[in-house]
Structure formats: C-alpha cells, structure tokens
Amino acid sequence: MSRLRAAVPAGFTVLLLAAASALLTQAHASADTASTQDTSYARAADASNLAEIQMAKIALQRTRSQSVRQLATMILSDHKTAEMQLQQVASTAGITLTGKPSPQQAQQAGLLHSVPVGSFDVTYLQIQVGDHQTAIQNTKAEIATGSDAAVVQYARGALPVLQKHLHMSTKAMVGVAAVEATAPSTNENPAPSNVVSSGPEAFGAKSSGSDDTGWLIGLAVVAALGIVAVLLWFRHTVGSNEHI
C-alpha cells in the first residue's frame, strides 16, 4: 500500500511535466507561425500606412480641390487606425516592422513637396491610384497564402478600406481632370515668340497698313504698260501709212 501511495504522486508529477511541455511547445509554435509571406506583407503594409499618412498631410497643405481634401482627410484617418492595428498584430506575431516608408515612397513625398501647385492634385491622385492598386494586390496575396491568423485577419479588414480608397482616388482624378479641361485659359491661342505665326505675315504678306500702297503701285504699273502699248500701236500705224 505504501508503494502505491508513493507511485501516485510520482505519476502525477510526470503528467504535470508532460502537460507543461506540451503548452510550451504550443506557445513556441504560435510565435513561429508568421511566415516569410506574413513578415513581408506586414512590413510592406507598415511602410504603406506611414507613406499614406505623410502624403495626406502634404495634400491637406497644398491641394486646391475640395474632393482631394476630403480624400486626403479620409486616407489620413484610415491609415492612422490601420497602423495602430498593425503594430499590435506585428507584436503578437513577433514581426519587427521597419517603421518608415520605402525609398520609392519617400521619393513620391518629395515630388509632392516640389511639384507646381497647378499640377499637385493630378500628381497626388495618380500616386494614390497606383499605390492602392499595389496594396490591394499584396493584401489579396496575404489573405490567400498567409499563415499567421492575426496577420491574415488584419489583411481581411484592410482590403475593403483599400478598395474604397482606390475608388475614391479614381473618382477624384476624373473630376479634377474634367475641371482642368473645361477651365478657361487666361491667354487663349497664344503665339509663342519663337514660333512663326500662322497669320498673313508668316507667308511674306504685308500687314493691312501697307496694303493700300501696294495696290496703288500695281495700278501705276498697269497704267504705264497701257500707255507704252498705245504708243507702240500708234507708231506702227503711222509707219504703215507712210509706206502707202
């Protein structure tokens, strides 16, 4: 009986150790579920969120379009929220984020700072359309092939927001282009100084101020030729009569 009593605590201890080992193994596996796909996507989404926040702030400072202002305000708010969510997901999945836009996105921000104000809205919207098309493609790939449940769930939530941004950016670009196409020019049909004009002077003709002078000279020439013709006819007639 005493041996049985001693065996029970020993067996219970073995079971506890086995359960603890299984829990540790499961926890370690959960921490390692973030694949290369998950990591690449999370870092790309992080860079995209930060770039969109930065460019939206530039747009709010430089845009002249109400539709672009509304779009930039929405993008700024949505990507701030997305970035906070992503940081929590990355921490859970053990993913280290870069914390800054990509070099290409930094160049885009620089362009938005330097482009003339008259070209800003179209430039900003073109960037938005291209960047969101790329982000949507990456997000769909994560949903299809990602392995970390938290990262995939983040992608599922981000997809409709990105699609909304793309739709609004495309709509705003069409509107801005239409406004610019119908805007009256301040100098219609200008004739550049280094381009030959297509008016009369381009073909060697004189301006209207000298048209009268040229007409009179032509008339005088015709009259002179008429007088010469008359004299020659008269001389010929007189000579013929002398021979008769």
ChimeraX attribute file (.defattr): number of C-alpha atoms within 10 A of each C-alpha:
attribute: neighborCount
match mode: 1-to-1
recipient: residues
	/A:1	6
	/A:2	6
	/A:3	7
	/A:4	9
	/A:5	9
	/A:6	10
	/A:7	12
	/A:8	11
	/A:9	11
	/A:10	11
	/A:11	11
	/A:12	11
	/A:13	12
	/A:14	12
	/A:15	12
	/A:16	11
	/A:17	12
	/A:18	12
	/A:19	12
	/A:20	12
	/A:21	12
	/A:22	12
	/A:23	12
	/A:24	12
	/A:25	11
	/A:26	12
	/A:27	11
	/A:28	11
	/A:29	11
	/A:30	15
	/A:31	13
	/A:32	14
	/A:33	16
	/A:34	24
	/A:35	15
	/A:36	11
	/A:37	16
	/A:38	26
	/A:39	21
	/A:40	16
	/A:41	21
	/A:42	29
	/A:43	21
	/A:44	19
	/A:45	23
	/A:46	24
	/A:47	21
	/A:48	22
	/A:49	25
	/A:50	21
	/A:51	23
	/A:52	25
	/A:53	21
	/A:54	16
	/A:55	24
	/A:56	25
	/A:57	16
	/A:58	17
	/A:59	24
	/A:60	18
	/A:61	11
	/A:62	17
	/A:63	19
	/A:64	15
	/A:65	17
	/A:66	12
	/A:67	18
	/A:68	24
	/A:69	20
	/A:70	14
	/A:71	20
	/A:72	26
	/A:73	16
	/A:74	14
	/A:75	25
	/A:76	21
	/A:77	13
	/A:78	18
	/A:79	23
	/A:80	15
	/A:81	12
	/A:82	19
	/A:83	18
	/A:84	12
	/A:85	12
	/A:86	23
	/A:87	17
	/A:88	12
	/A:89	20
	/A:90	20
	/A:91	11
	/A:92	15
	/A:93	22
	/A:94	15
	/A:95	20
	/A:96	12
	/A:97	18
	/A:98	12
	/A:99	12
	/A:100	16
	/A:101	22
	/A:102	17
	/A:103	10
	/A:104	10
	/A:105	20
	/A:106	16
	/A:107	12
	/A:108	16
	/A:109	21
	/A:110	13
	/A:111	14
	/A:112	21
	/A:113	16
	/A:114	9
	/A:115	13
	/A:116	12
	/A:117	14
	/A:118	12
	/A:119	11
	/A:120	20
	/A:121	24
	/A:122	19
	/A:123	17
	/A:124	24
	/A:125	24
	/A:126	14
	/A:127	18
	/A:128	24
	/A:129	18
	/A:130	13
	/A:131	18
	/A:132	21
	/A:133	16
	/A:134	13
	/A:135	22
	/A:136	19
	/A:137	12
	/A:138	20
	/A:139	24
	/A:140	16
	/A:141	16
	/A:142	24
	/A:143	19
	/A:144	11
	/A:145	12
	/A:146	23
	/A:147	17
	/A:148	22
	/A:149	16
	/A:150	19
	/A:151	25
	/A:152	24
	/A:153	14
	/A:154	18
	/A:155	26
	/A:156	15
	/A:157	13
	/A:158	20
	/A:159	18
	/A:160	12
	/A:161	17
	/A:162	21
	/A:163	15
	/A:164	13
	/A:165	21
	/A:166	21
	/A:167	13
	/A:168	21
	/A:169	25
	/A:170	16
	/A:171	13
	/A:172	22
	/A:173	21
	/A:174	13
	/A:175	15
	/A:176	18
	/A:177	13
	/A:178	11
	/A:179	12
	/A:180	12
	/A:181	10
	/A:182	8
	/A:183	9
	/A:184	9
	/A:185	10
	/A:186	7
	/A:187	7
	/A:188	7
	/A:189	7
	/A:190	9
	/A:191	11
	/A:192	8
	/A:193	7
	/A:194	6
	/A:195	7
	/A:196	11
	/A:197	13
	/A:198	9
	/A:199	10
	/A:200	11
	/A:201	11
	/A:202	10
	/A:203	10
	/A:204	8
	/A:205	11
	/A:206	12
	/A:207	10
	/A:208	9
	/A:209	7
	/A:210	10
	/A:211	11
	/A:212	9
	/A:213	10
	/A:214	10
	/A:215	10
	/A:216	11
	/A:217	11
	/A:218	11
	/A:219	11
	/A:220	11
	/A:221	11
	/A:222	11
	/A:223	12
	/A:224	12
	/A:225	11
	/A:226	12
	/A:227	12
	/A:228	11
	/A:229	12
	/A:230	12
	/A:231	11
	/A:232	11
	/A:233	11
	/A:234	12
	/A:235	11
	/A:236	11
	/A:237	11
	/A:238	10
	/A:239	10
	/A:240	10
	/A:241	8
	/A:242	7
	/A:243	6
	/A:244	5
